[in-house]
Amino acid sequence: MASQFAGNTVYTNKGFSTYNGLLVSLEKNLTQGLDFDVNYTWSHSMDNTSLIANSPALGGYGFICDTLRPKQCRGNSDFDVTHYINGFARYQLPFGRGRAFGGNIPWALDELVGGWDLSNVFTWHSGNAWSTVTSAFVAGYANNAPAIFTGSPADVQRKVHKTSGGTLTLFADPTRAVNAFQGPIGFQVGSRNSLRGPQYFDLDTGLSKRFTVVPDWGLKIQLRGDAFNVLNHPSFSAPGNNSSFDDITQTTNFGQLTTTNGGARVLQISARAEF
């Protein structure tokens, strides 16, 4: 009896990618107690598979859609993000000895309210690319074909909100969004990674002060409090990879958001000896 295979995974050189980007930075050196660095990146990455080199495709992920027509899979990379802004800012609060206000306050009061520094690290980016699936395997058993987009950009407008049924969805109108797609026609499939997930935002804040303990030894103690995701702002991941939440045949589930990108607020207090 002859063996039968749904698919054979092989390593080939049929993967290809392109990347274009623009990086702009704005930096301010420390003056009047303030310094900051802000970076903006515009970028676009496209490929026909985003799998890391020499890693096997598995579970329907990482396969080239059609080995006879490898350009059929060409689309936004799985990690493609169009806009990215990050940076930090530090501000020396203007209270206490050696600063704008309270330069002559008593030593004990200065130890309490003077010399504090406020720092912030922030990140924002537009949504990651993600792909629809159709429960149709027209080019191979492991390749769930992307849906063909037949609607308009307004049909897939993003607006993260809870529906009347209590589920969290990416789309302003989930029904309109799923109806903007159709399954493969013959060997024609839709574009890979044609949609964008929710935007991401995170702000971390820290408050610190150095206390001189033994001046002759140069011994100081830095007391610091940090709040990671200080606003406790939830950032949601794009709908799943080959799951019911990106499958247009699962009409009530399509576009649902079920996981977060990052955790809830975390508070941390630390002390460090410097000498």
C-alpha positions as CSV (number, residue, x, y, z in Angstrom):
1,M,0.0,0.0,0.0
2,A,1.5,3.4,-1.0
3,S,2.0,6.1,1.6
4,Q,-0.1,9.2,1.4
5,F,0.8,12.6,2.7
6,A,-1.2,15.7,3.2
7,G,2.0,17.8,2.8
8,N,5.8,17.5,2.9
9,T,7.7,20.4,4.5
10,V,10.9,21.3,2.8
11,Y,13.4,24.1,3.1
12,T,13.6,26.2,0.0
13,N,14.9,29.6,-1.1
14,K,11.4,30.8,-2.3
15,G,10.9,33.2,0.5
16,F,11.6,36.9,-0.3
17,S,11.0,40.2,1.5
18,T,11.4,43.9,1.2
19,Y,11.6,46.6,3.8
20,N,11.5,50.4,3.6
21,G,11.6,52.7,6.5
22,L,12.1,56.3,7.7
23,L,13.4,57.2,11.2
24,V,13.1,60.7,12.6
25,S,14.4,61.6,16.1
26,L,14.0,64.8,18.2
27,E,16.3,65.1,21.2
28,K,16.6,67.8,23.9
29,N,19.6,67.9,26.2
30,L,19.1,68.7,29.9
31,T,18.2,72.4,30.4
32,Q,16.0,73.8,33.1
33,G,15.6,70.4,34.5
34,L,14.1,68.8,31.3
35,D,15.5,66.5,28.7
36,F,13.7,64.1,26.3
37,D,14.2,61.9,23.2
38,V,11.4,61.1,20.8
39,N,11.6,58.8,17.9
40,Y,9.2,58.3,15.0
41,T,9.5,55.4,12.5
42,W,7.5,54.9,9.3
43,S,8.1,51.5,7.8
44,H,6.6,48.9,5.5
45,S,7.7,45.3,5.4
46,M,6.4,42.9,2.8
47,D,7.2,39.2,2.3
48,N,5.6,35.9,1.2
49,T,6.2,34.3,4.6
50,S,7.4,35.8,7.9
51,L,8.8,32.6,9.3
52,I,12.3,32.9,10.8
53,A,14.9,31.3,8.5
54,N,15.7,27.7,9.1
55,S,12.6,27.3,11.3
56,P,10.0,24.7,10.2
57,A,6.5,25.7,9.2
58,L,4.0,24.1,11.6
59,G,0.3,24.0,12.4
60,G,-0.6,25.9,9.2
61,Y,1.8,28.8,9.9
62,G,4.8,29.7,7.9
63,F,4.1,27.8,4.7
64,I,4.4,29.5,1.3
65,C,0.8,29.7,0.1
66,D,1.5,28.2,-3.3
67,T,4.9,26.8,-4.3
68,L,4.1,27.1,-8.0
69,R,3.1,30.8,-7.5
70,P,5.1,32.0,-4.5
71,K,4.1,35.7,-5.3
72,Q,0.5,34.7,-4.5
73,C,1.4,35.0,-0.8
74,R,3.1,38.3,-1.0
75,G,1.6,40.8,1.4
76,N,2.3,42.8,4.6
77,S,4.7,40.9,6.9
78,D,3.2,39.5,10.1
79,F,5.2,42.0,12.1
80,D,4.5,45.0,9.9
81,V,3.7,48.2,11.7
82,T,3.3,51.4,9.7
83,H,3.8,54.1,12.4
84,Y,5.8,53.7,15.6
85,I,6.5,56.4,18.2
86,N,8.6,55.9,21.3
87,G,10.8,57.9,23.6
88,F,11.5,59.1,27.1
89,A,11.3,62.3,29.1
90,R,12.9,63.2,32.4
91,Y,12.1,66.2,34.5
92,Q,13.8,67.4,37.6
93,L,11.0,68.7,39.8
94,P,11.9,72.3,40.7
95,F,11.7,72.0,44.5
96,G,14.6,71.8,46.9
97,R,18.1,73.0,47.4
98,G,19.9,73.8,44.1
99,R,16.6,74.0,42.2
100,A,14.3,76.9,41.2
101,F,12.1,76.9,44.4
102,G,13.0,76.3,48.0
103,G,16.7,76.7,47.6
104,N,17.1,77.7,51.2
105,I,14.6,75.3,52.9
106,P,15.9,73.4,56.0
107,W,17.8,70.2,55.4
108,A,15.1,68.0,56.9
109,L,12.4,69.4,54.6
110,D,14.7,69.2,51.6
111,E,15.2,65.5,52.3
112,L,11.5,65.1,52.2
113,V,10.3,67.2,49.2
114,G,13.5,68.3,47.4
115,G,15.5,66.7,44.7
116,W,12.9,64.4,43.1
117,D,13.2,63.4,39.4
118,L,10.2,62.3,37.3
119,S,10.8,60.1,34.3
120,N,8.5,58.6,31.6
121,V,9.0,56.0,28.9
122,F,6.2,55.8,26.3
123,T,5.4,53.7,23.3
124,W,2.6,54.0,20.7
125,H,2.2,52.2,17.4
126,S,-0.5,51.6,14.8
127,G,-1.9,48.1,14.5
128,N,0.0,45.0,13.4
129,A,-1.0,43.4,10.1
130,W,-3.2,40.3,10.3
131,S,-4.8,38.0,7.9
132,T,-8.2,36.5,7.3
133,V,-8.8,32.8,6.7
134,T,-11.6,31.0,5.0
135,S,-11.5,27.3,6.0
136,A,-10.6,26.7,2.4
137,F,-7.4,24.9,1.4
138,V,-7.2,25.5,-2.3
139,A,-3.4,25.4,-2.6
140,G,-2.5,22.8,0.0
141,Y,-3.7,21.0,3.1
142,A,-1.9,23.3,5.5
143,N,-2.6,26.6,3.8
144,N,-5.8,28.2,4.9
145,A,-6.6,30.6,2.1
146,P,-7.0,34.4,2.8
147,A,-10.4,35.8,2.0
148,I,-11.1,38.1,-1.0
149,F,-12.0,41.6,0.0
150,T,-15.0,42.9,-1.9
151,G,-16.1,45.8,0.3
152,S,-14.9,49.3,1.0
153,P,-12.4,50.6,3.6
154,A,-15.4,51.9,5.6
155,D,-16.7,48.3,6.0
156,V,-13.6,47.4,8.1
157,Q,-13.3,50.6,10.1
158,R,-11.7,49.9,13.5
159,K,-13.4,50.8,16.7
160,V,-12.6,48.6,19.7
161,H,-15.8,48.2,21.7
162,K,-18.1,45.7,23.4
163,T,-21.1,44.5,21.4
164,S,-24.6,44.2,22.9
165,G,-23.7,40.5,23.5
166,G,-20.8,41.5,25.7
167,T,-18.0,40.4,23.4
168,L,-15.1,42.7,22.6
169,T,-14.6,43.4,18.8
170,L,-12.2,45.2,16.6
171,F,-14.6,46.5,14.1
172,A,-17.1,49.4,14.3
173,D,-19.7,47.1,12.7
174,P,-18.7,43.4,12.9
175,T,-21.5,42.2,10.6
176,R,-20.6,44.7,7.9
177,A,-16.9,43.7,8.3
178,V,-17.4,40.0,7.8
179,N,-19.8,40.6,4.8
180,A,-17.0,42.6,3.1
181,F,-15.2,39.4,2.3
182,Q,-15.8,36.2,0.4
183,G,-14.0,32.9,0.0
184,P,-11.7,31.8,-2.8
185,I,-12.9,31.6,-6.3
186,G,-11.2,28.7,-8.1
187,F,-7.5,29.2,-7.3
188,Q,-7.9,32.9,-6.7
189,V,-7.4,33.9,-3.0
190,G,-7.3,37.2,-1.2
191,S,-4.4,39.3,0.0
192,R,-2.4,38.1,3.0
193,N,-2.3,40.3,6.1
194,S,-4.7,42.9,4.6
195,L,-6.1,44.1,7.9
196,R,-4.8,46.0,10.9
197,G,-5.1,45.1,14.5
198,P,-5.8,47.6,17.4
199,Q,-3.4,50.4,18.2
200,Y,-0.9,49.9,21.0
201,F,-0.1,52.4,23.8
202,D,2.0,52.1,27.0
203,L,3.3,54.6,29.5
204,D,5.8,53.8,32.3
205,T,6.5,56.4,34.9
206,G,9.2,56.6,37.6
207,L,9.9,58.9,40.6
208,S,13.3,58.9,42.1
209,K,15.6,60.7,44.6
210,R,19.1,60.3,45.8
211,F,19.9,60.7,49.5
212,T,23.5,61.4,50.7
213,V,24.2,59.0,53.5
214,V,28.0,59.3,54.1
215,P,29.4,62.4,52.3
216,D,33.1,61.5,53.0
217,W,32.6,58.1,51.3
218,G,30.4,59.4,48.5
219,L,27.8,56.9,49.7
220,K,24.3,57.7,48.4
221,I,21.0,55.8,48.4
222,Q,18.6,56.1,45.4
223,L,15.0,55.5,46.3
224,R,12.8,54.9,43.3
225,G,9.2,54.1,42.6
226,D,8.1,52.8,39.2
227,A,4.7,52.2,37.6
228,F,4.6,50.1,34.5
229,N,1.6,50.8,32.4
230,V,0.8,53.5,34.8
231,L,-2.6,54.3,33.2
232,N,-3.6,50.7,33.3
233,H,-4.5,51.0,29.7
234,P,-5.4,47.7,27.9
235,S,-3.8,47.1,24.5
236,F,-5.3,44.2,22.6
237,S,-3.7,41.8,20.3
238,A,-5.0,41.3,16.8
239,P,-7.5,38.5,16.3
240,G,-6.0,35.0,16.4
241,N,-3.8,33.2,13.9
242,N,-5.8,30.5,12.0
243,S,-8.5,30.7,14.7
244,S,-12.2,31.3,14.7
245,F,-11.6,35.0,15.2
246,D,-10.0,35.6,11.8
247,D,-12.2,33.1,9.9
248,I,-14.9,34.7,7.8
249,T,-16.9,31.5,8.0
250,Q,-17.3,32.0,11.7
251,T,-19.5,35.0,11.3
252,T,-20.3,35.6,14.9
253,N,-16.7,35.3,16.0
254,F,-14.9,37.2,13.3
255,G,-12.9,40.2,14.6
256,Q,-13.3,39.3,18.3
257,L,-10.4,40.4,20.6
258,T,-9.5,37.9,23.3
259,T,-5.9,38.6,24.4
260,T,-4.0,41.6,25.5
261,N,-0.6,42.8,24.3
262,G,1.1,43.5,27.7
263,G,-0.2,43.2,31.2
264,A,-2.0,45.4,33.8
265,R,-0.4,48.1,35.9
266,V,2.6,47.0,38.0
267,L,4.0,49.0,40.8
268,Q,7.5,48.6,42.1
269,I,9.6,50.3,44.8
270,S,13.4,49.8,45.0
271,A,16.4,51.2,46.7
272,R,20.0,51.2,45.5
273,A,23.3,52.0,47.2
274,E,25.7,54.1,45.1
275,F,29.4,54.8,46.1
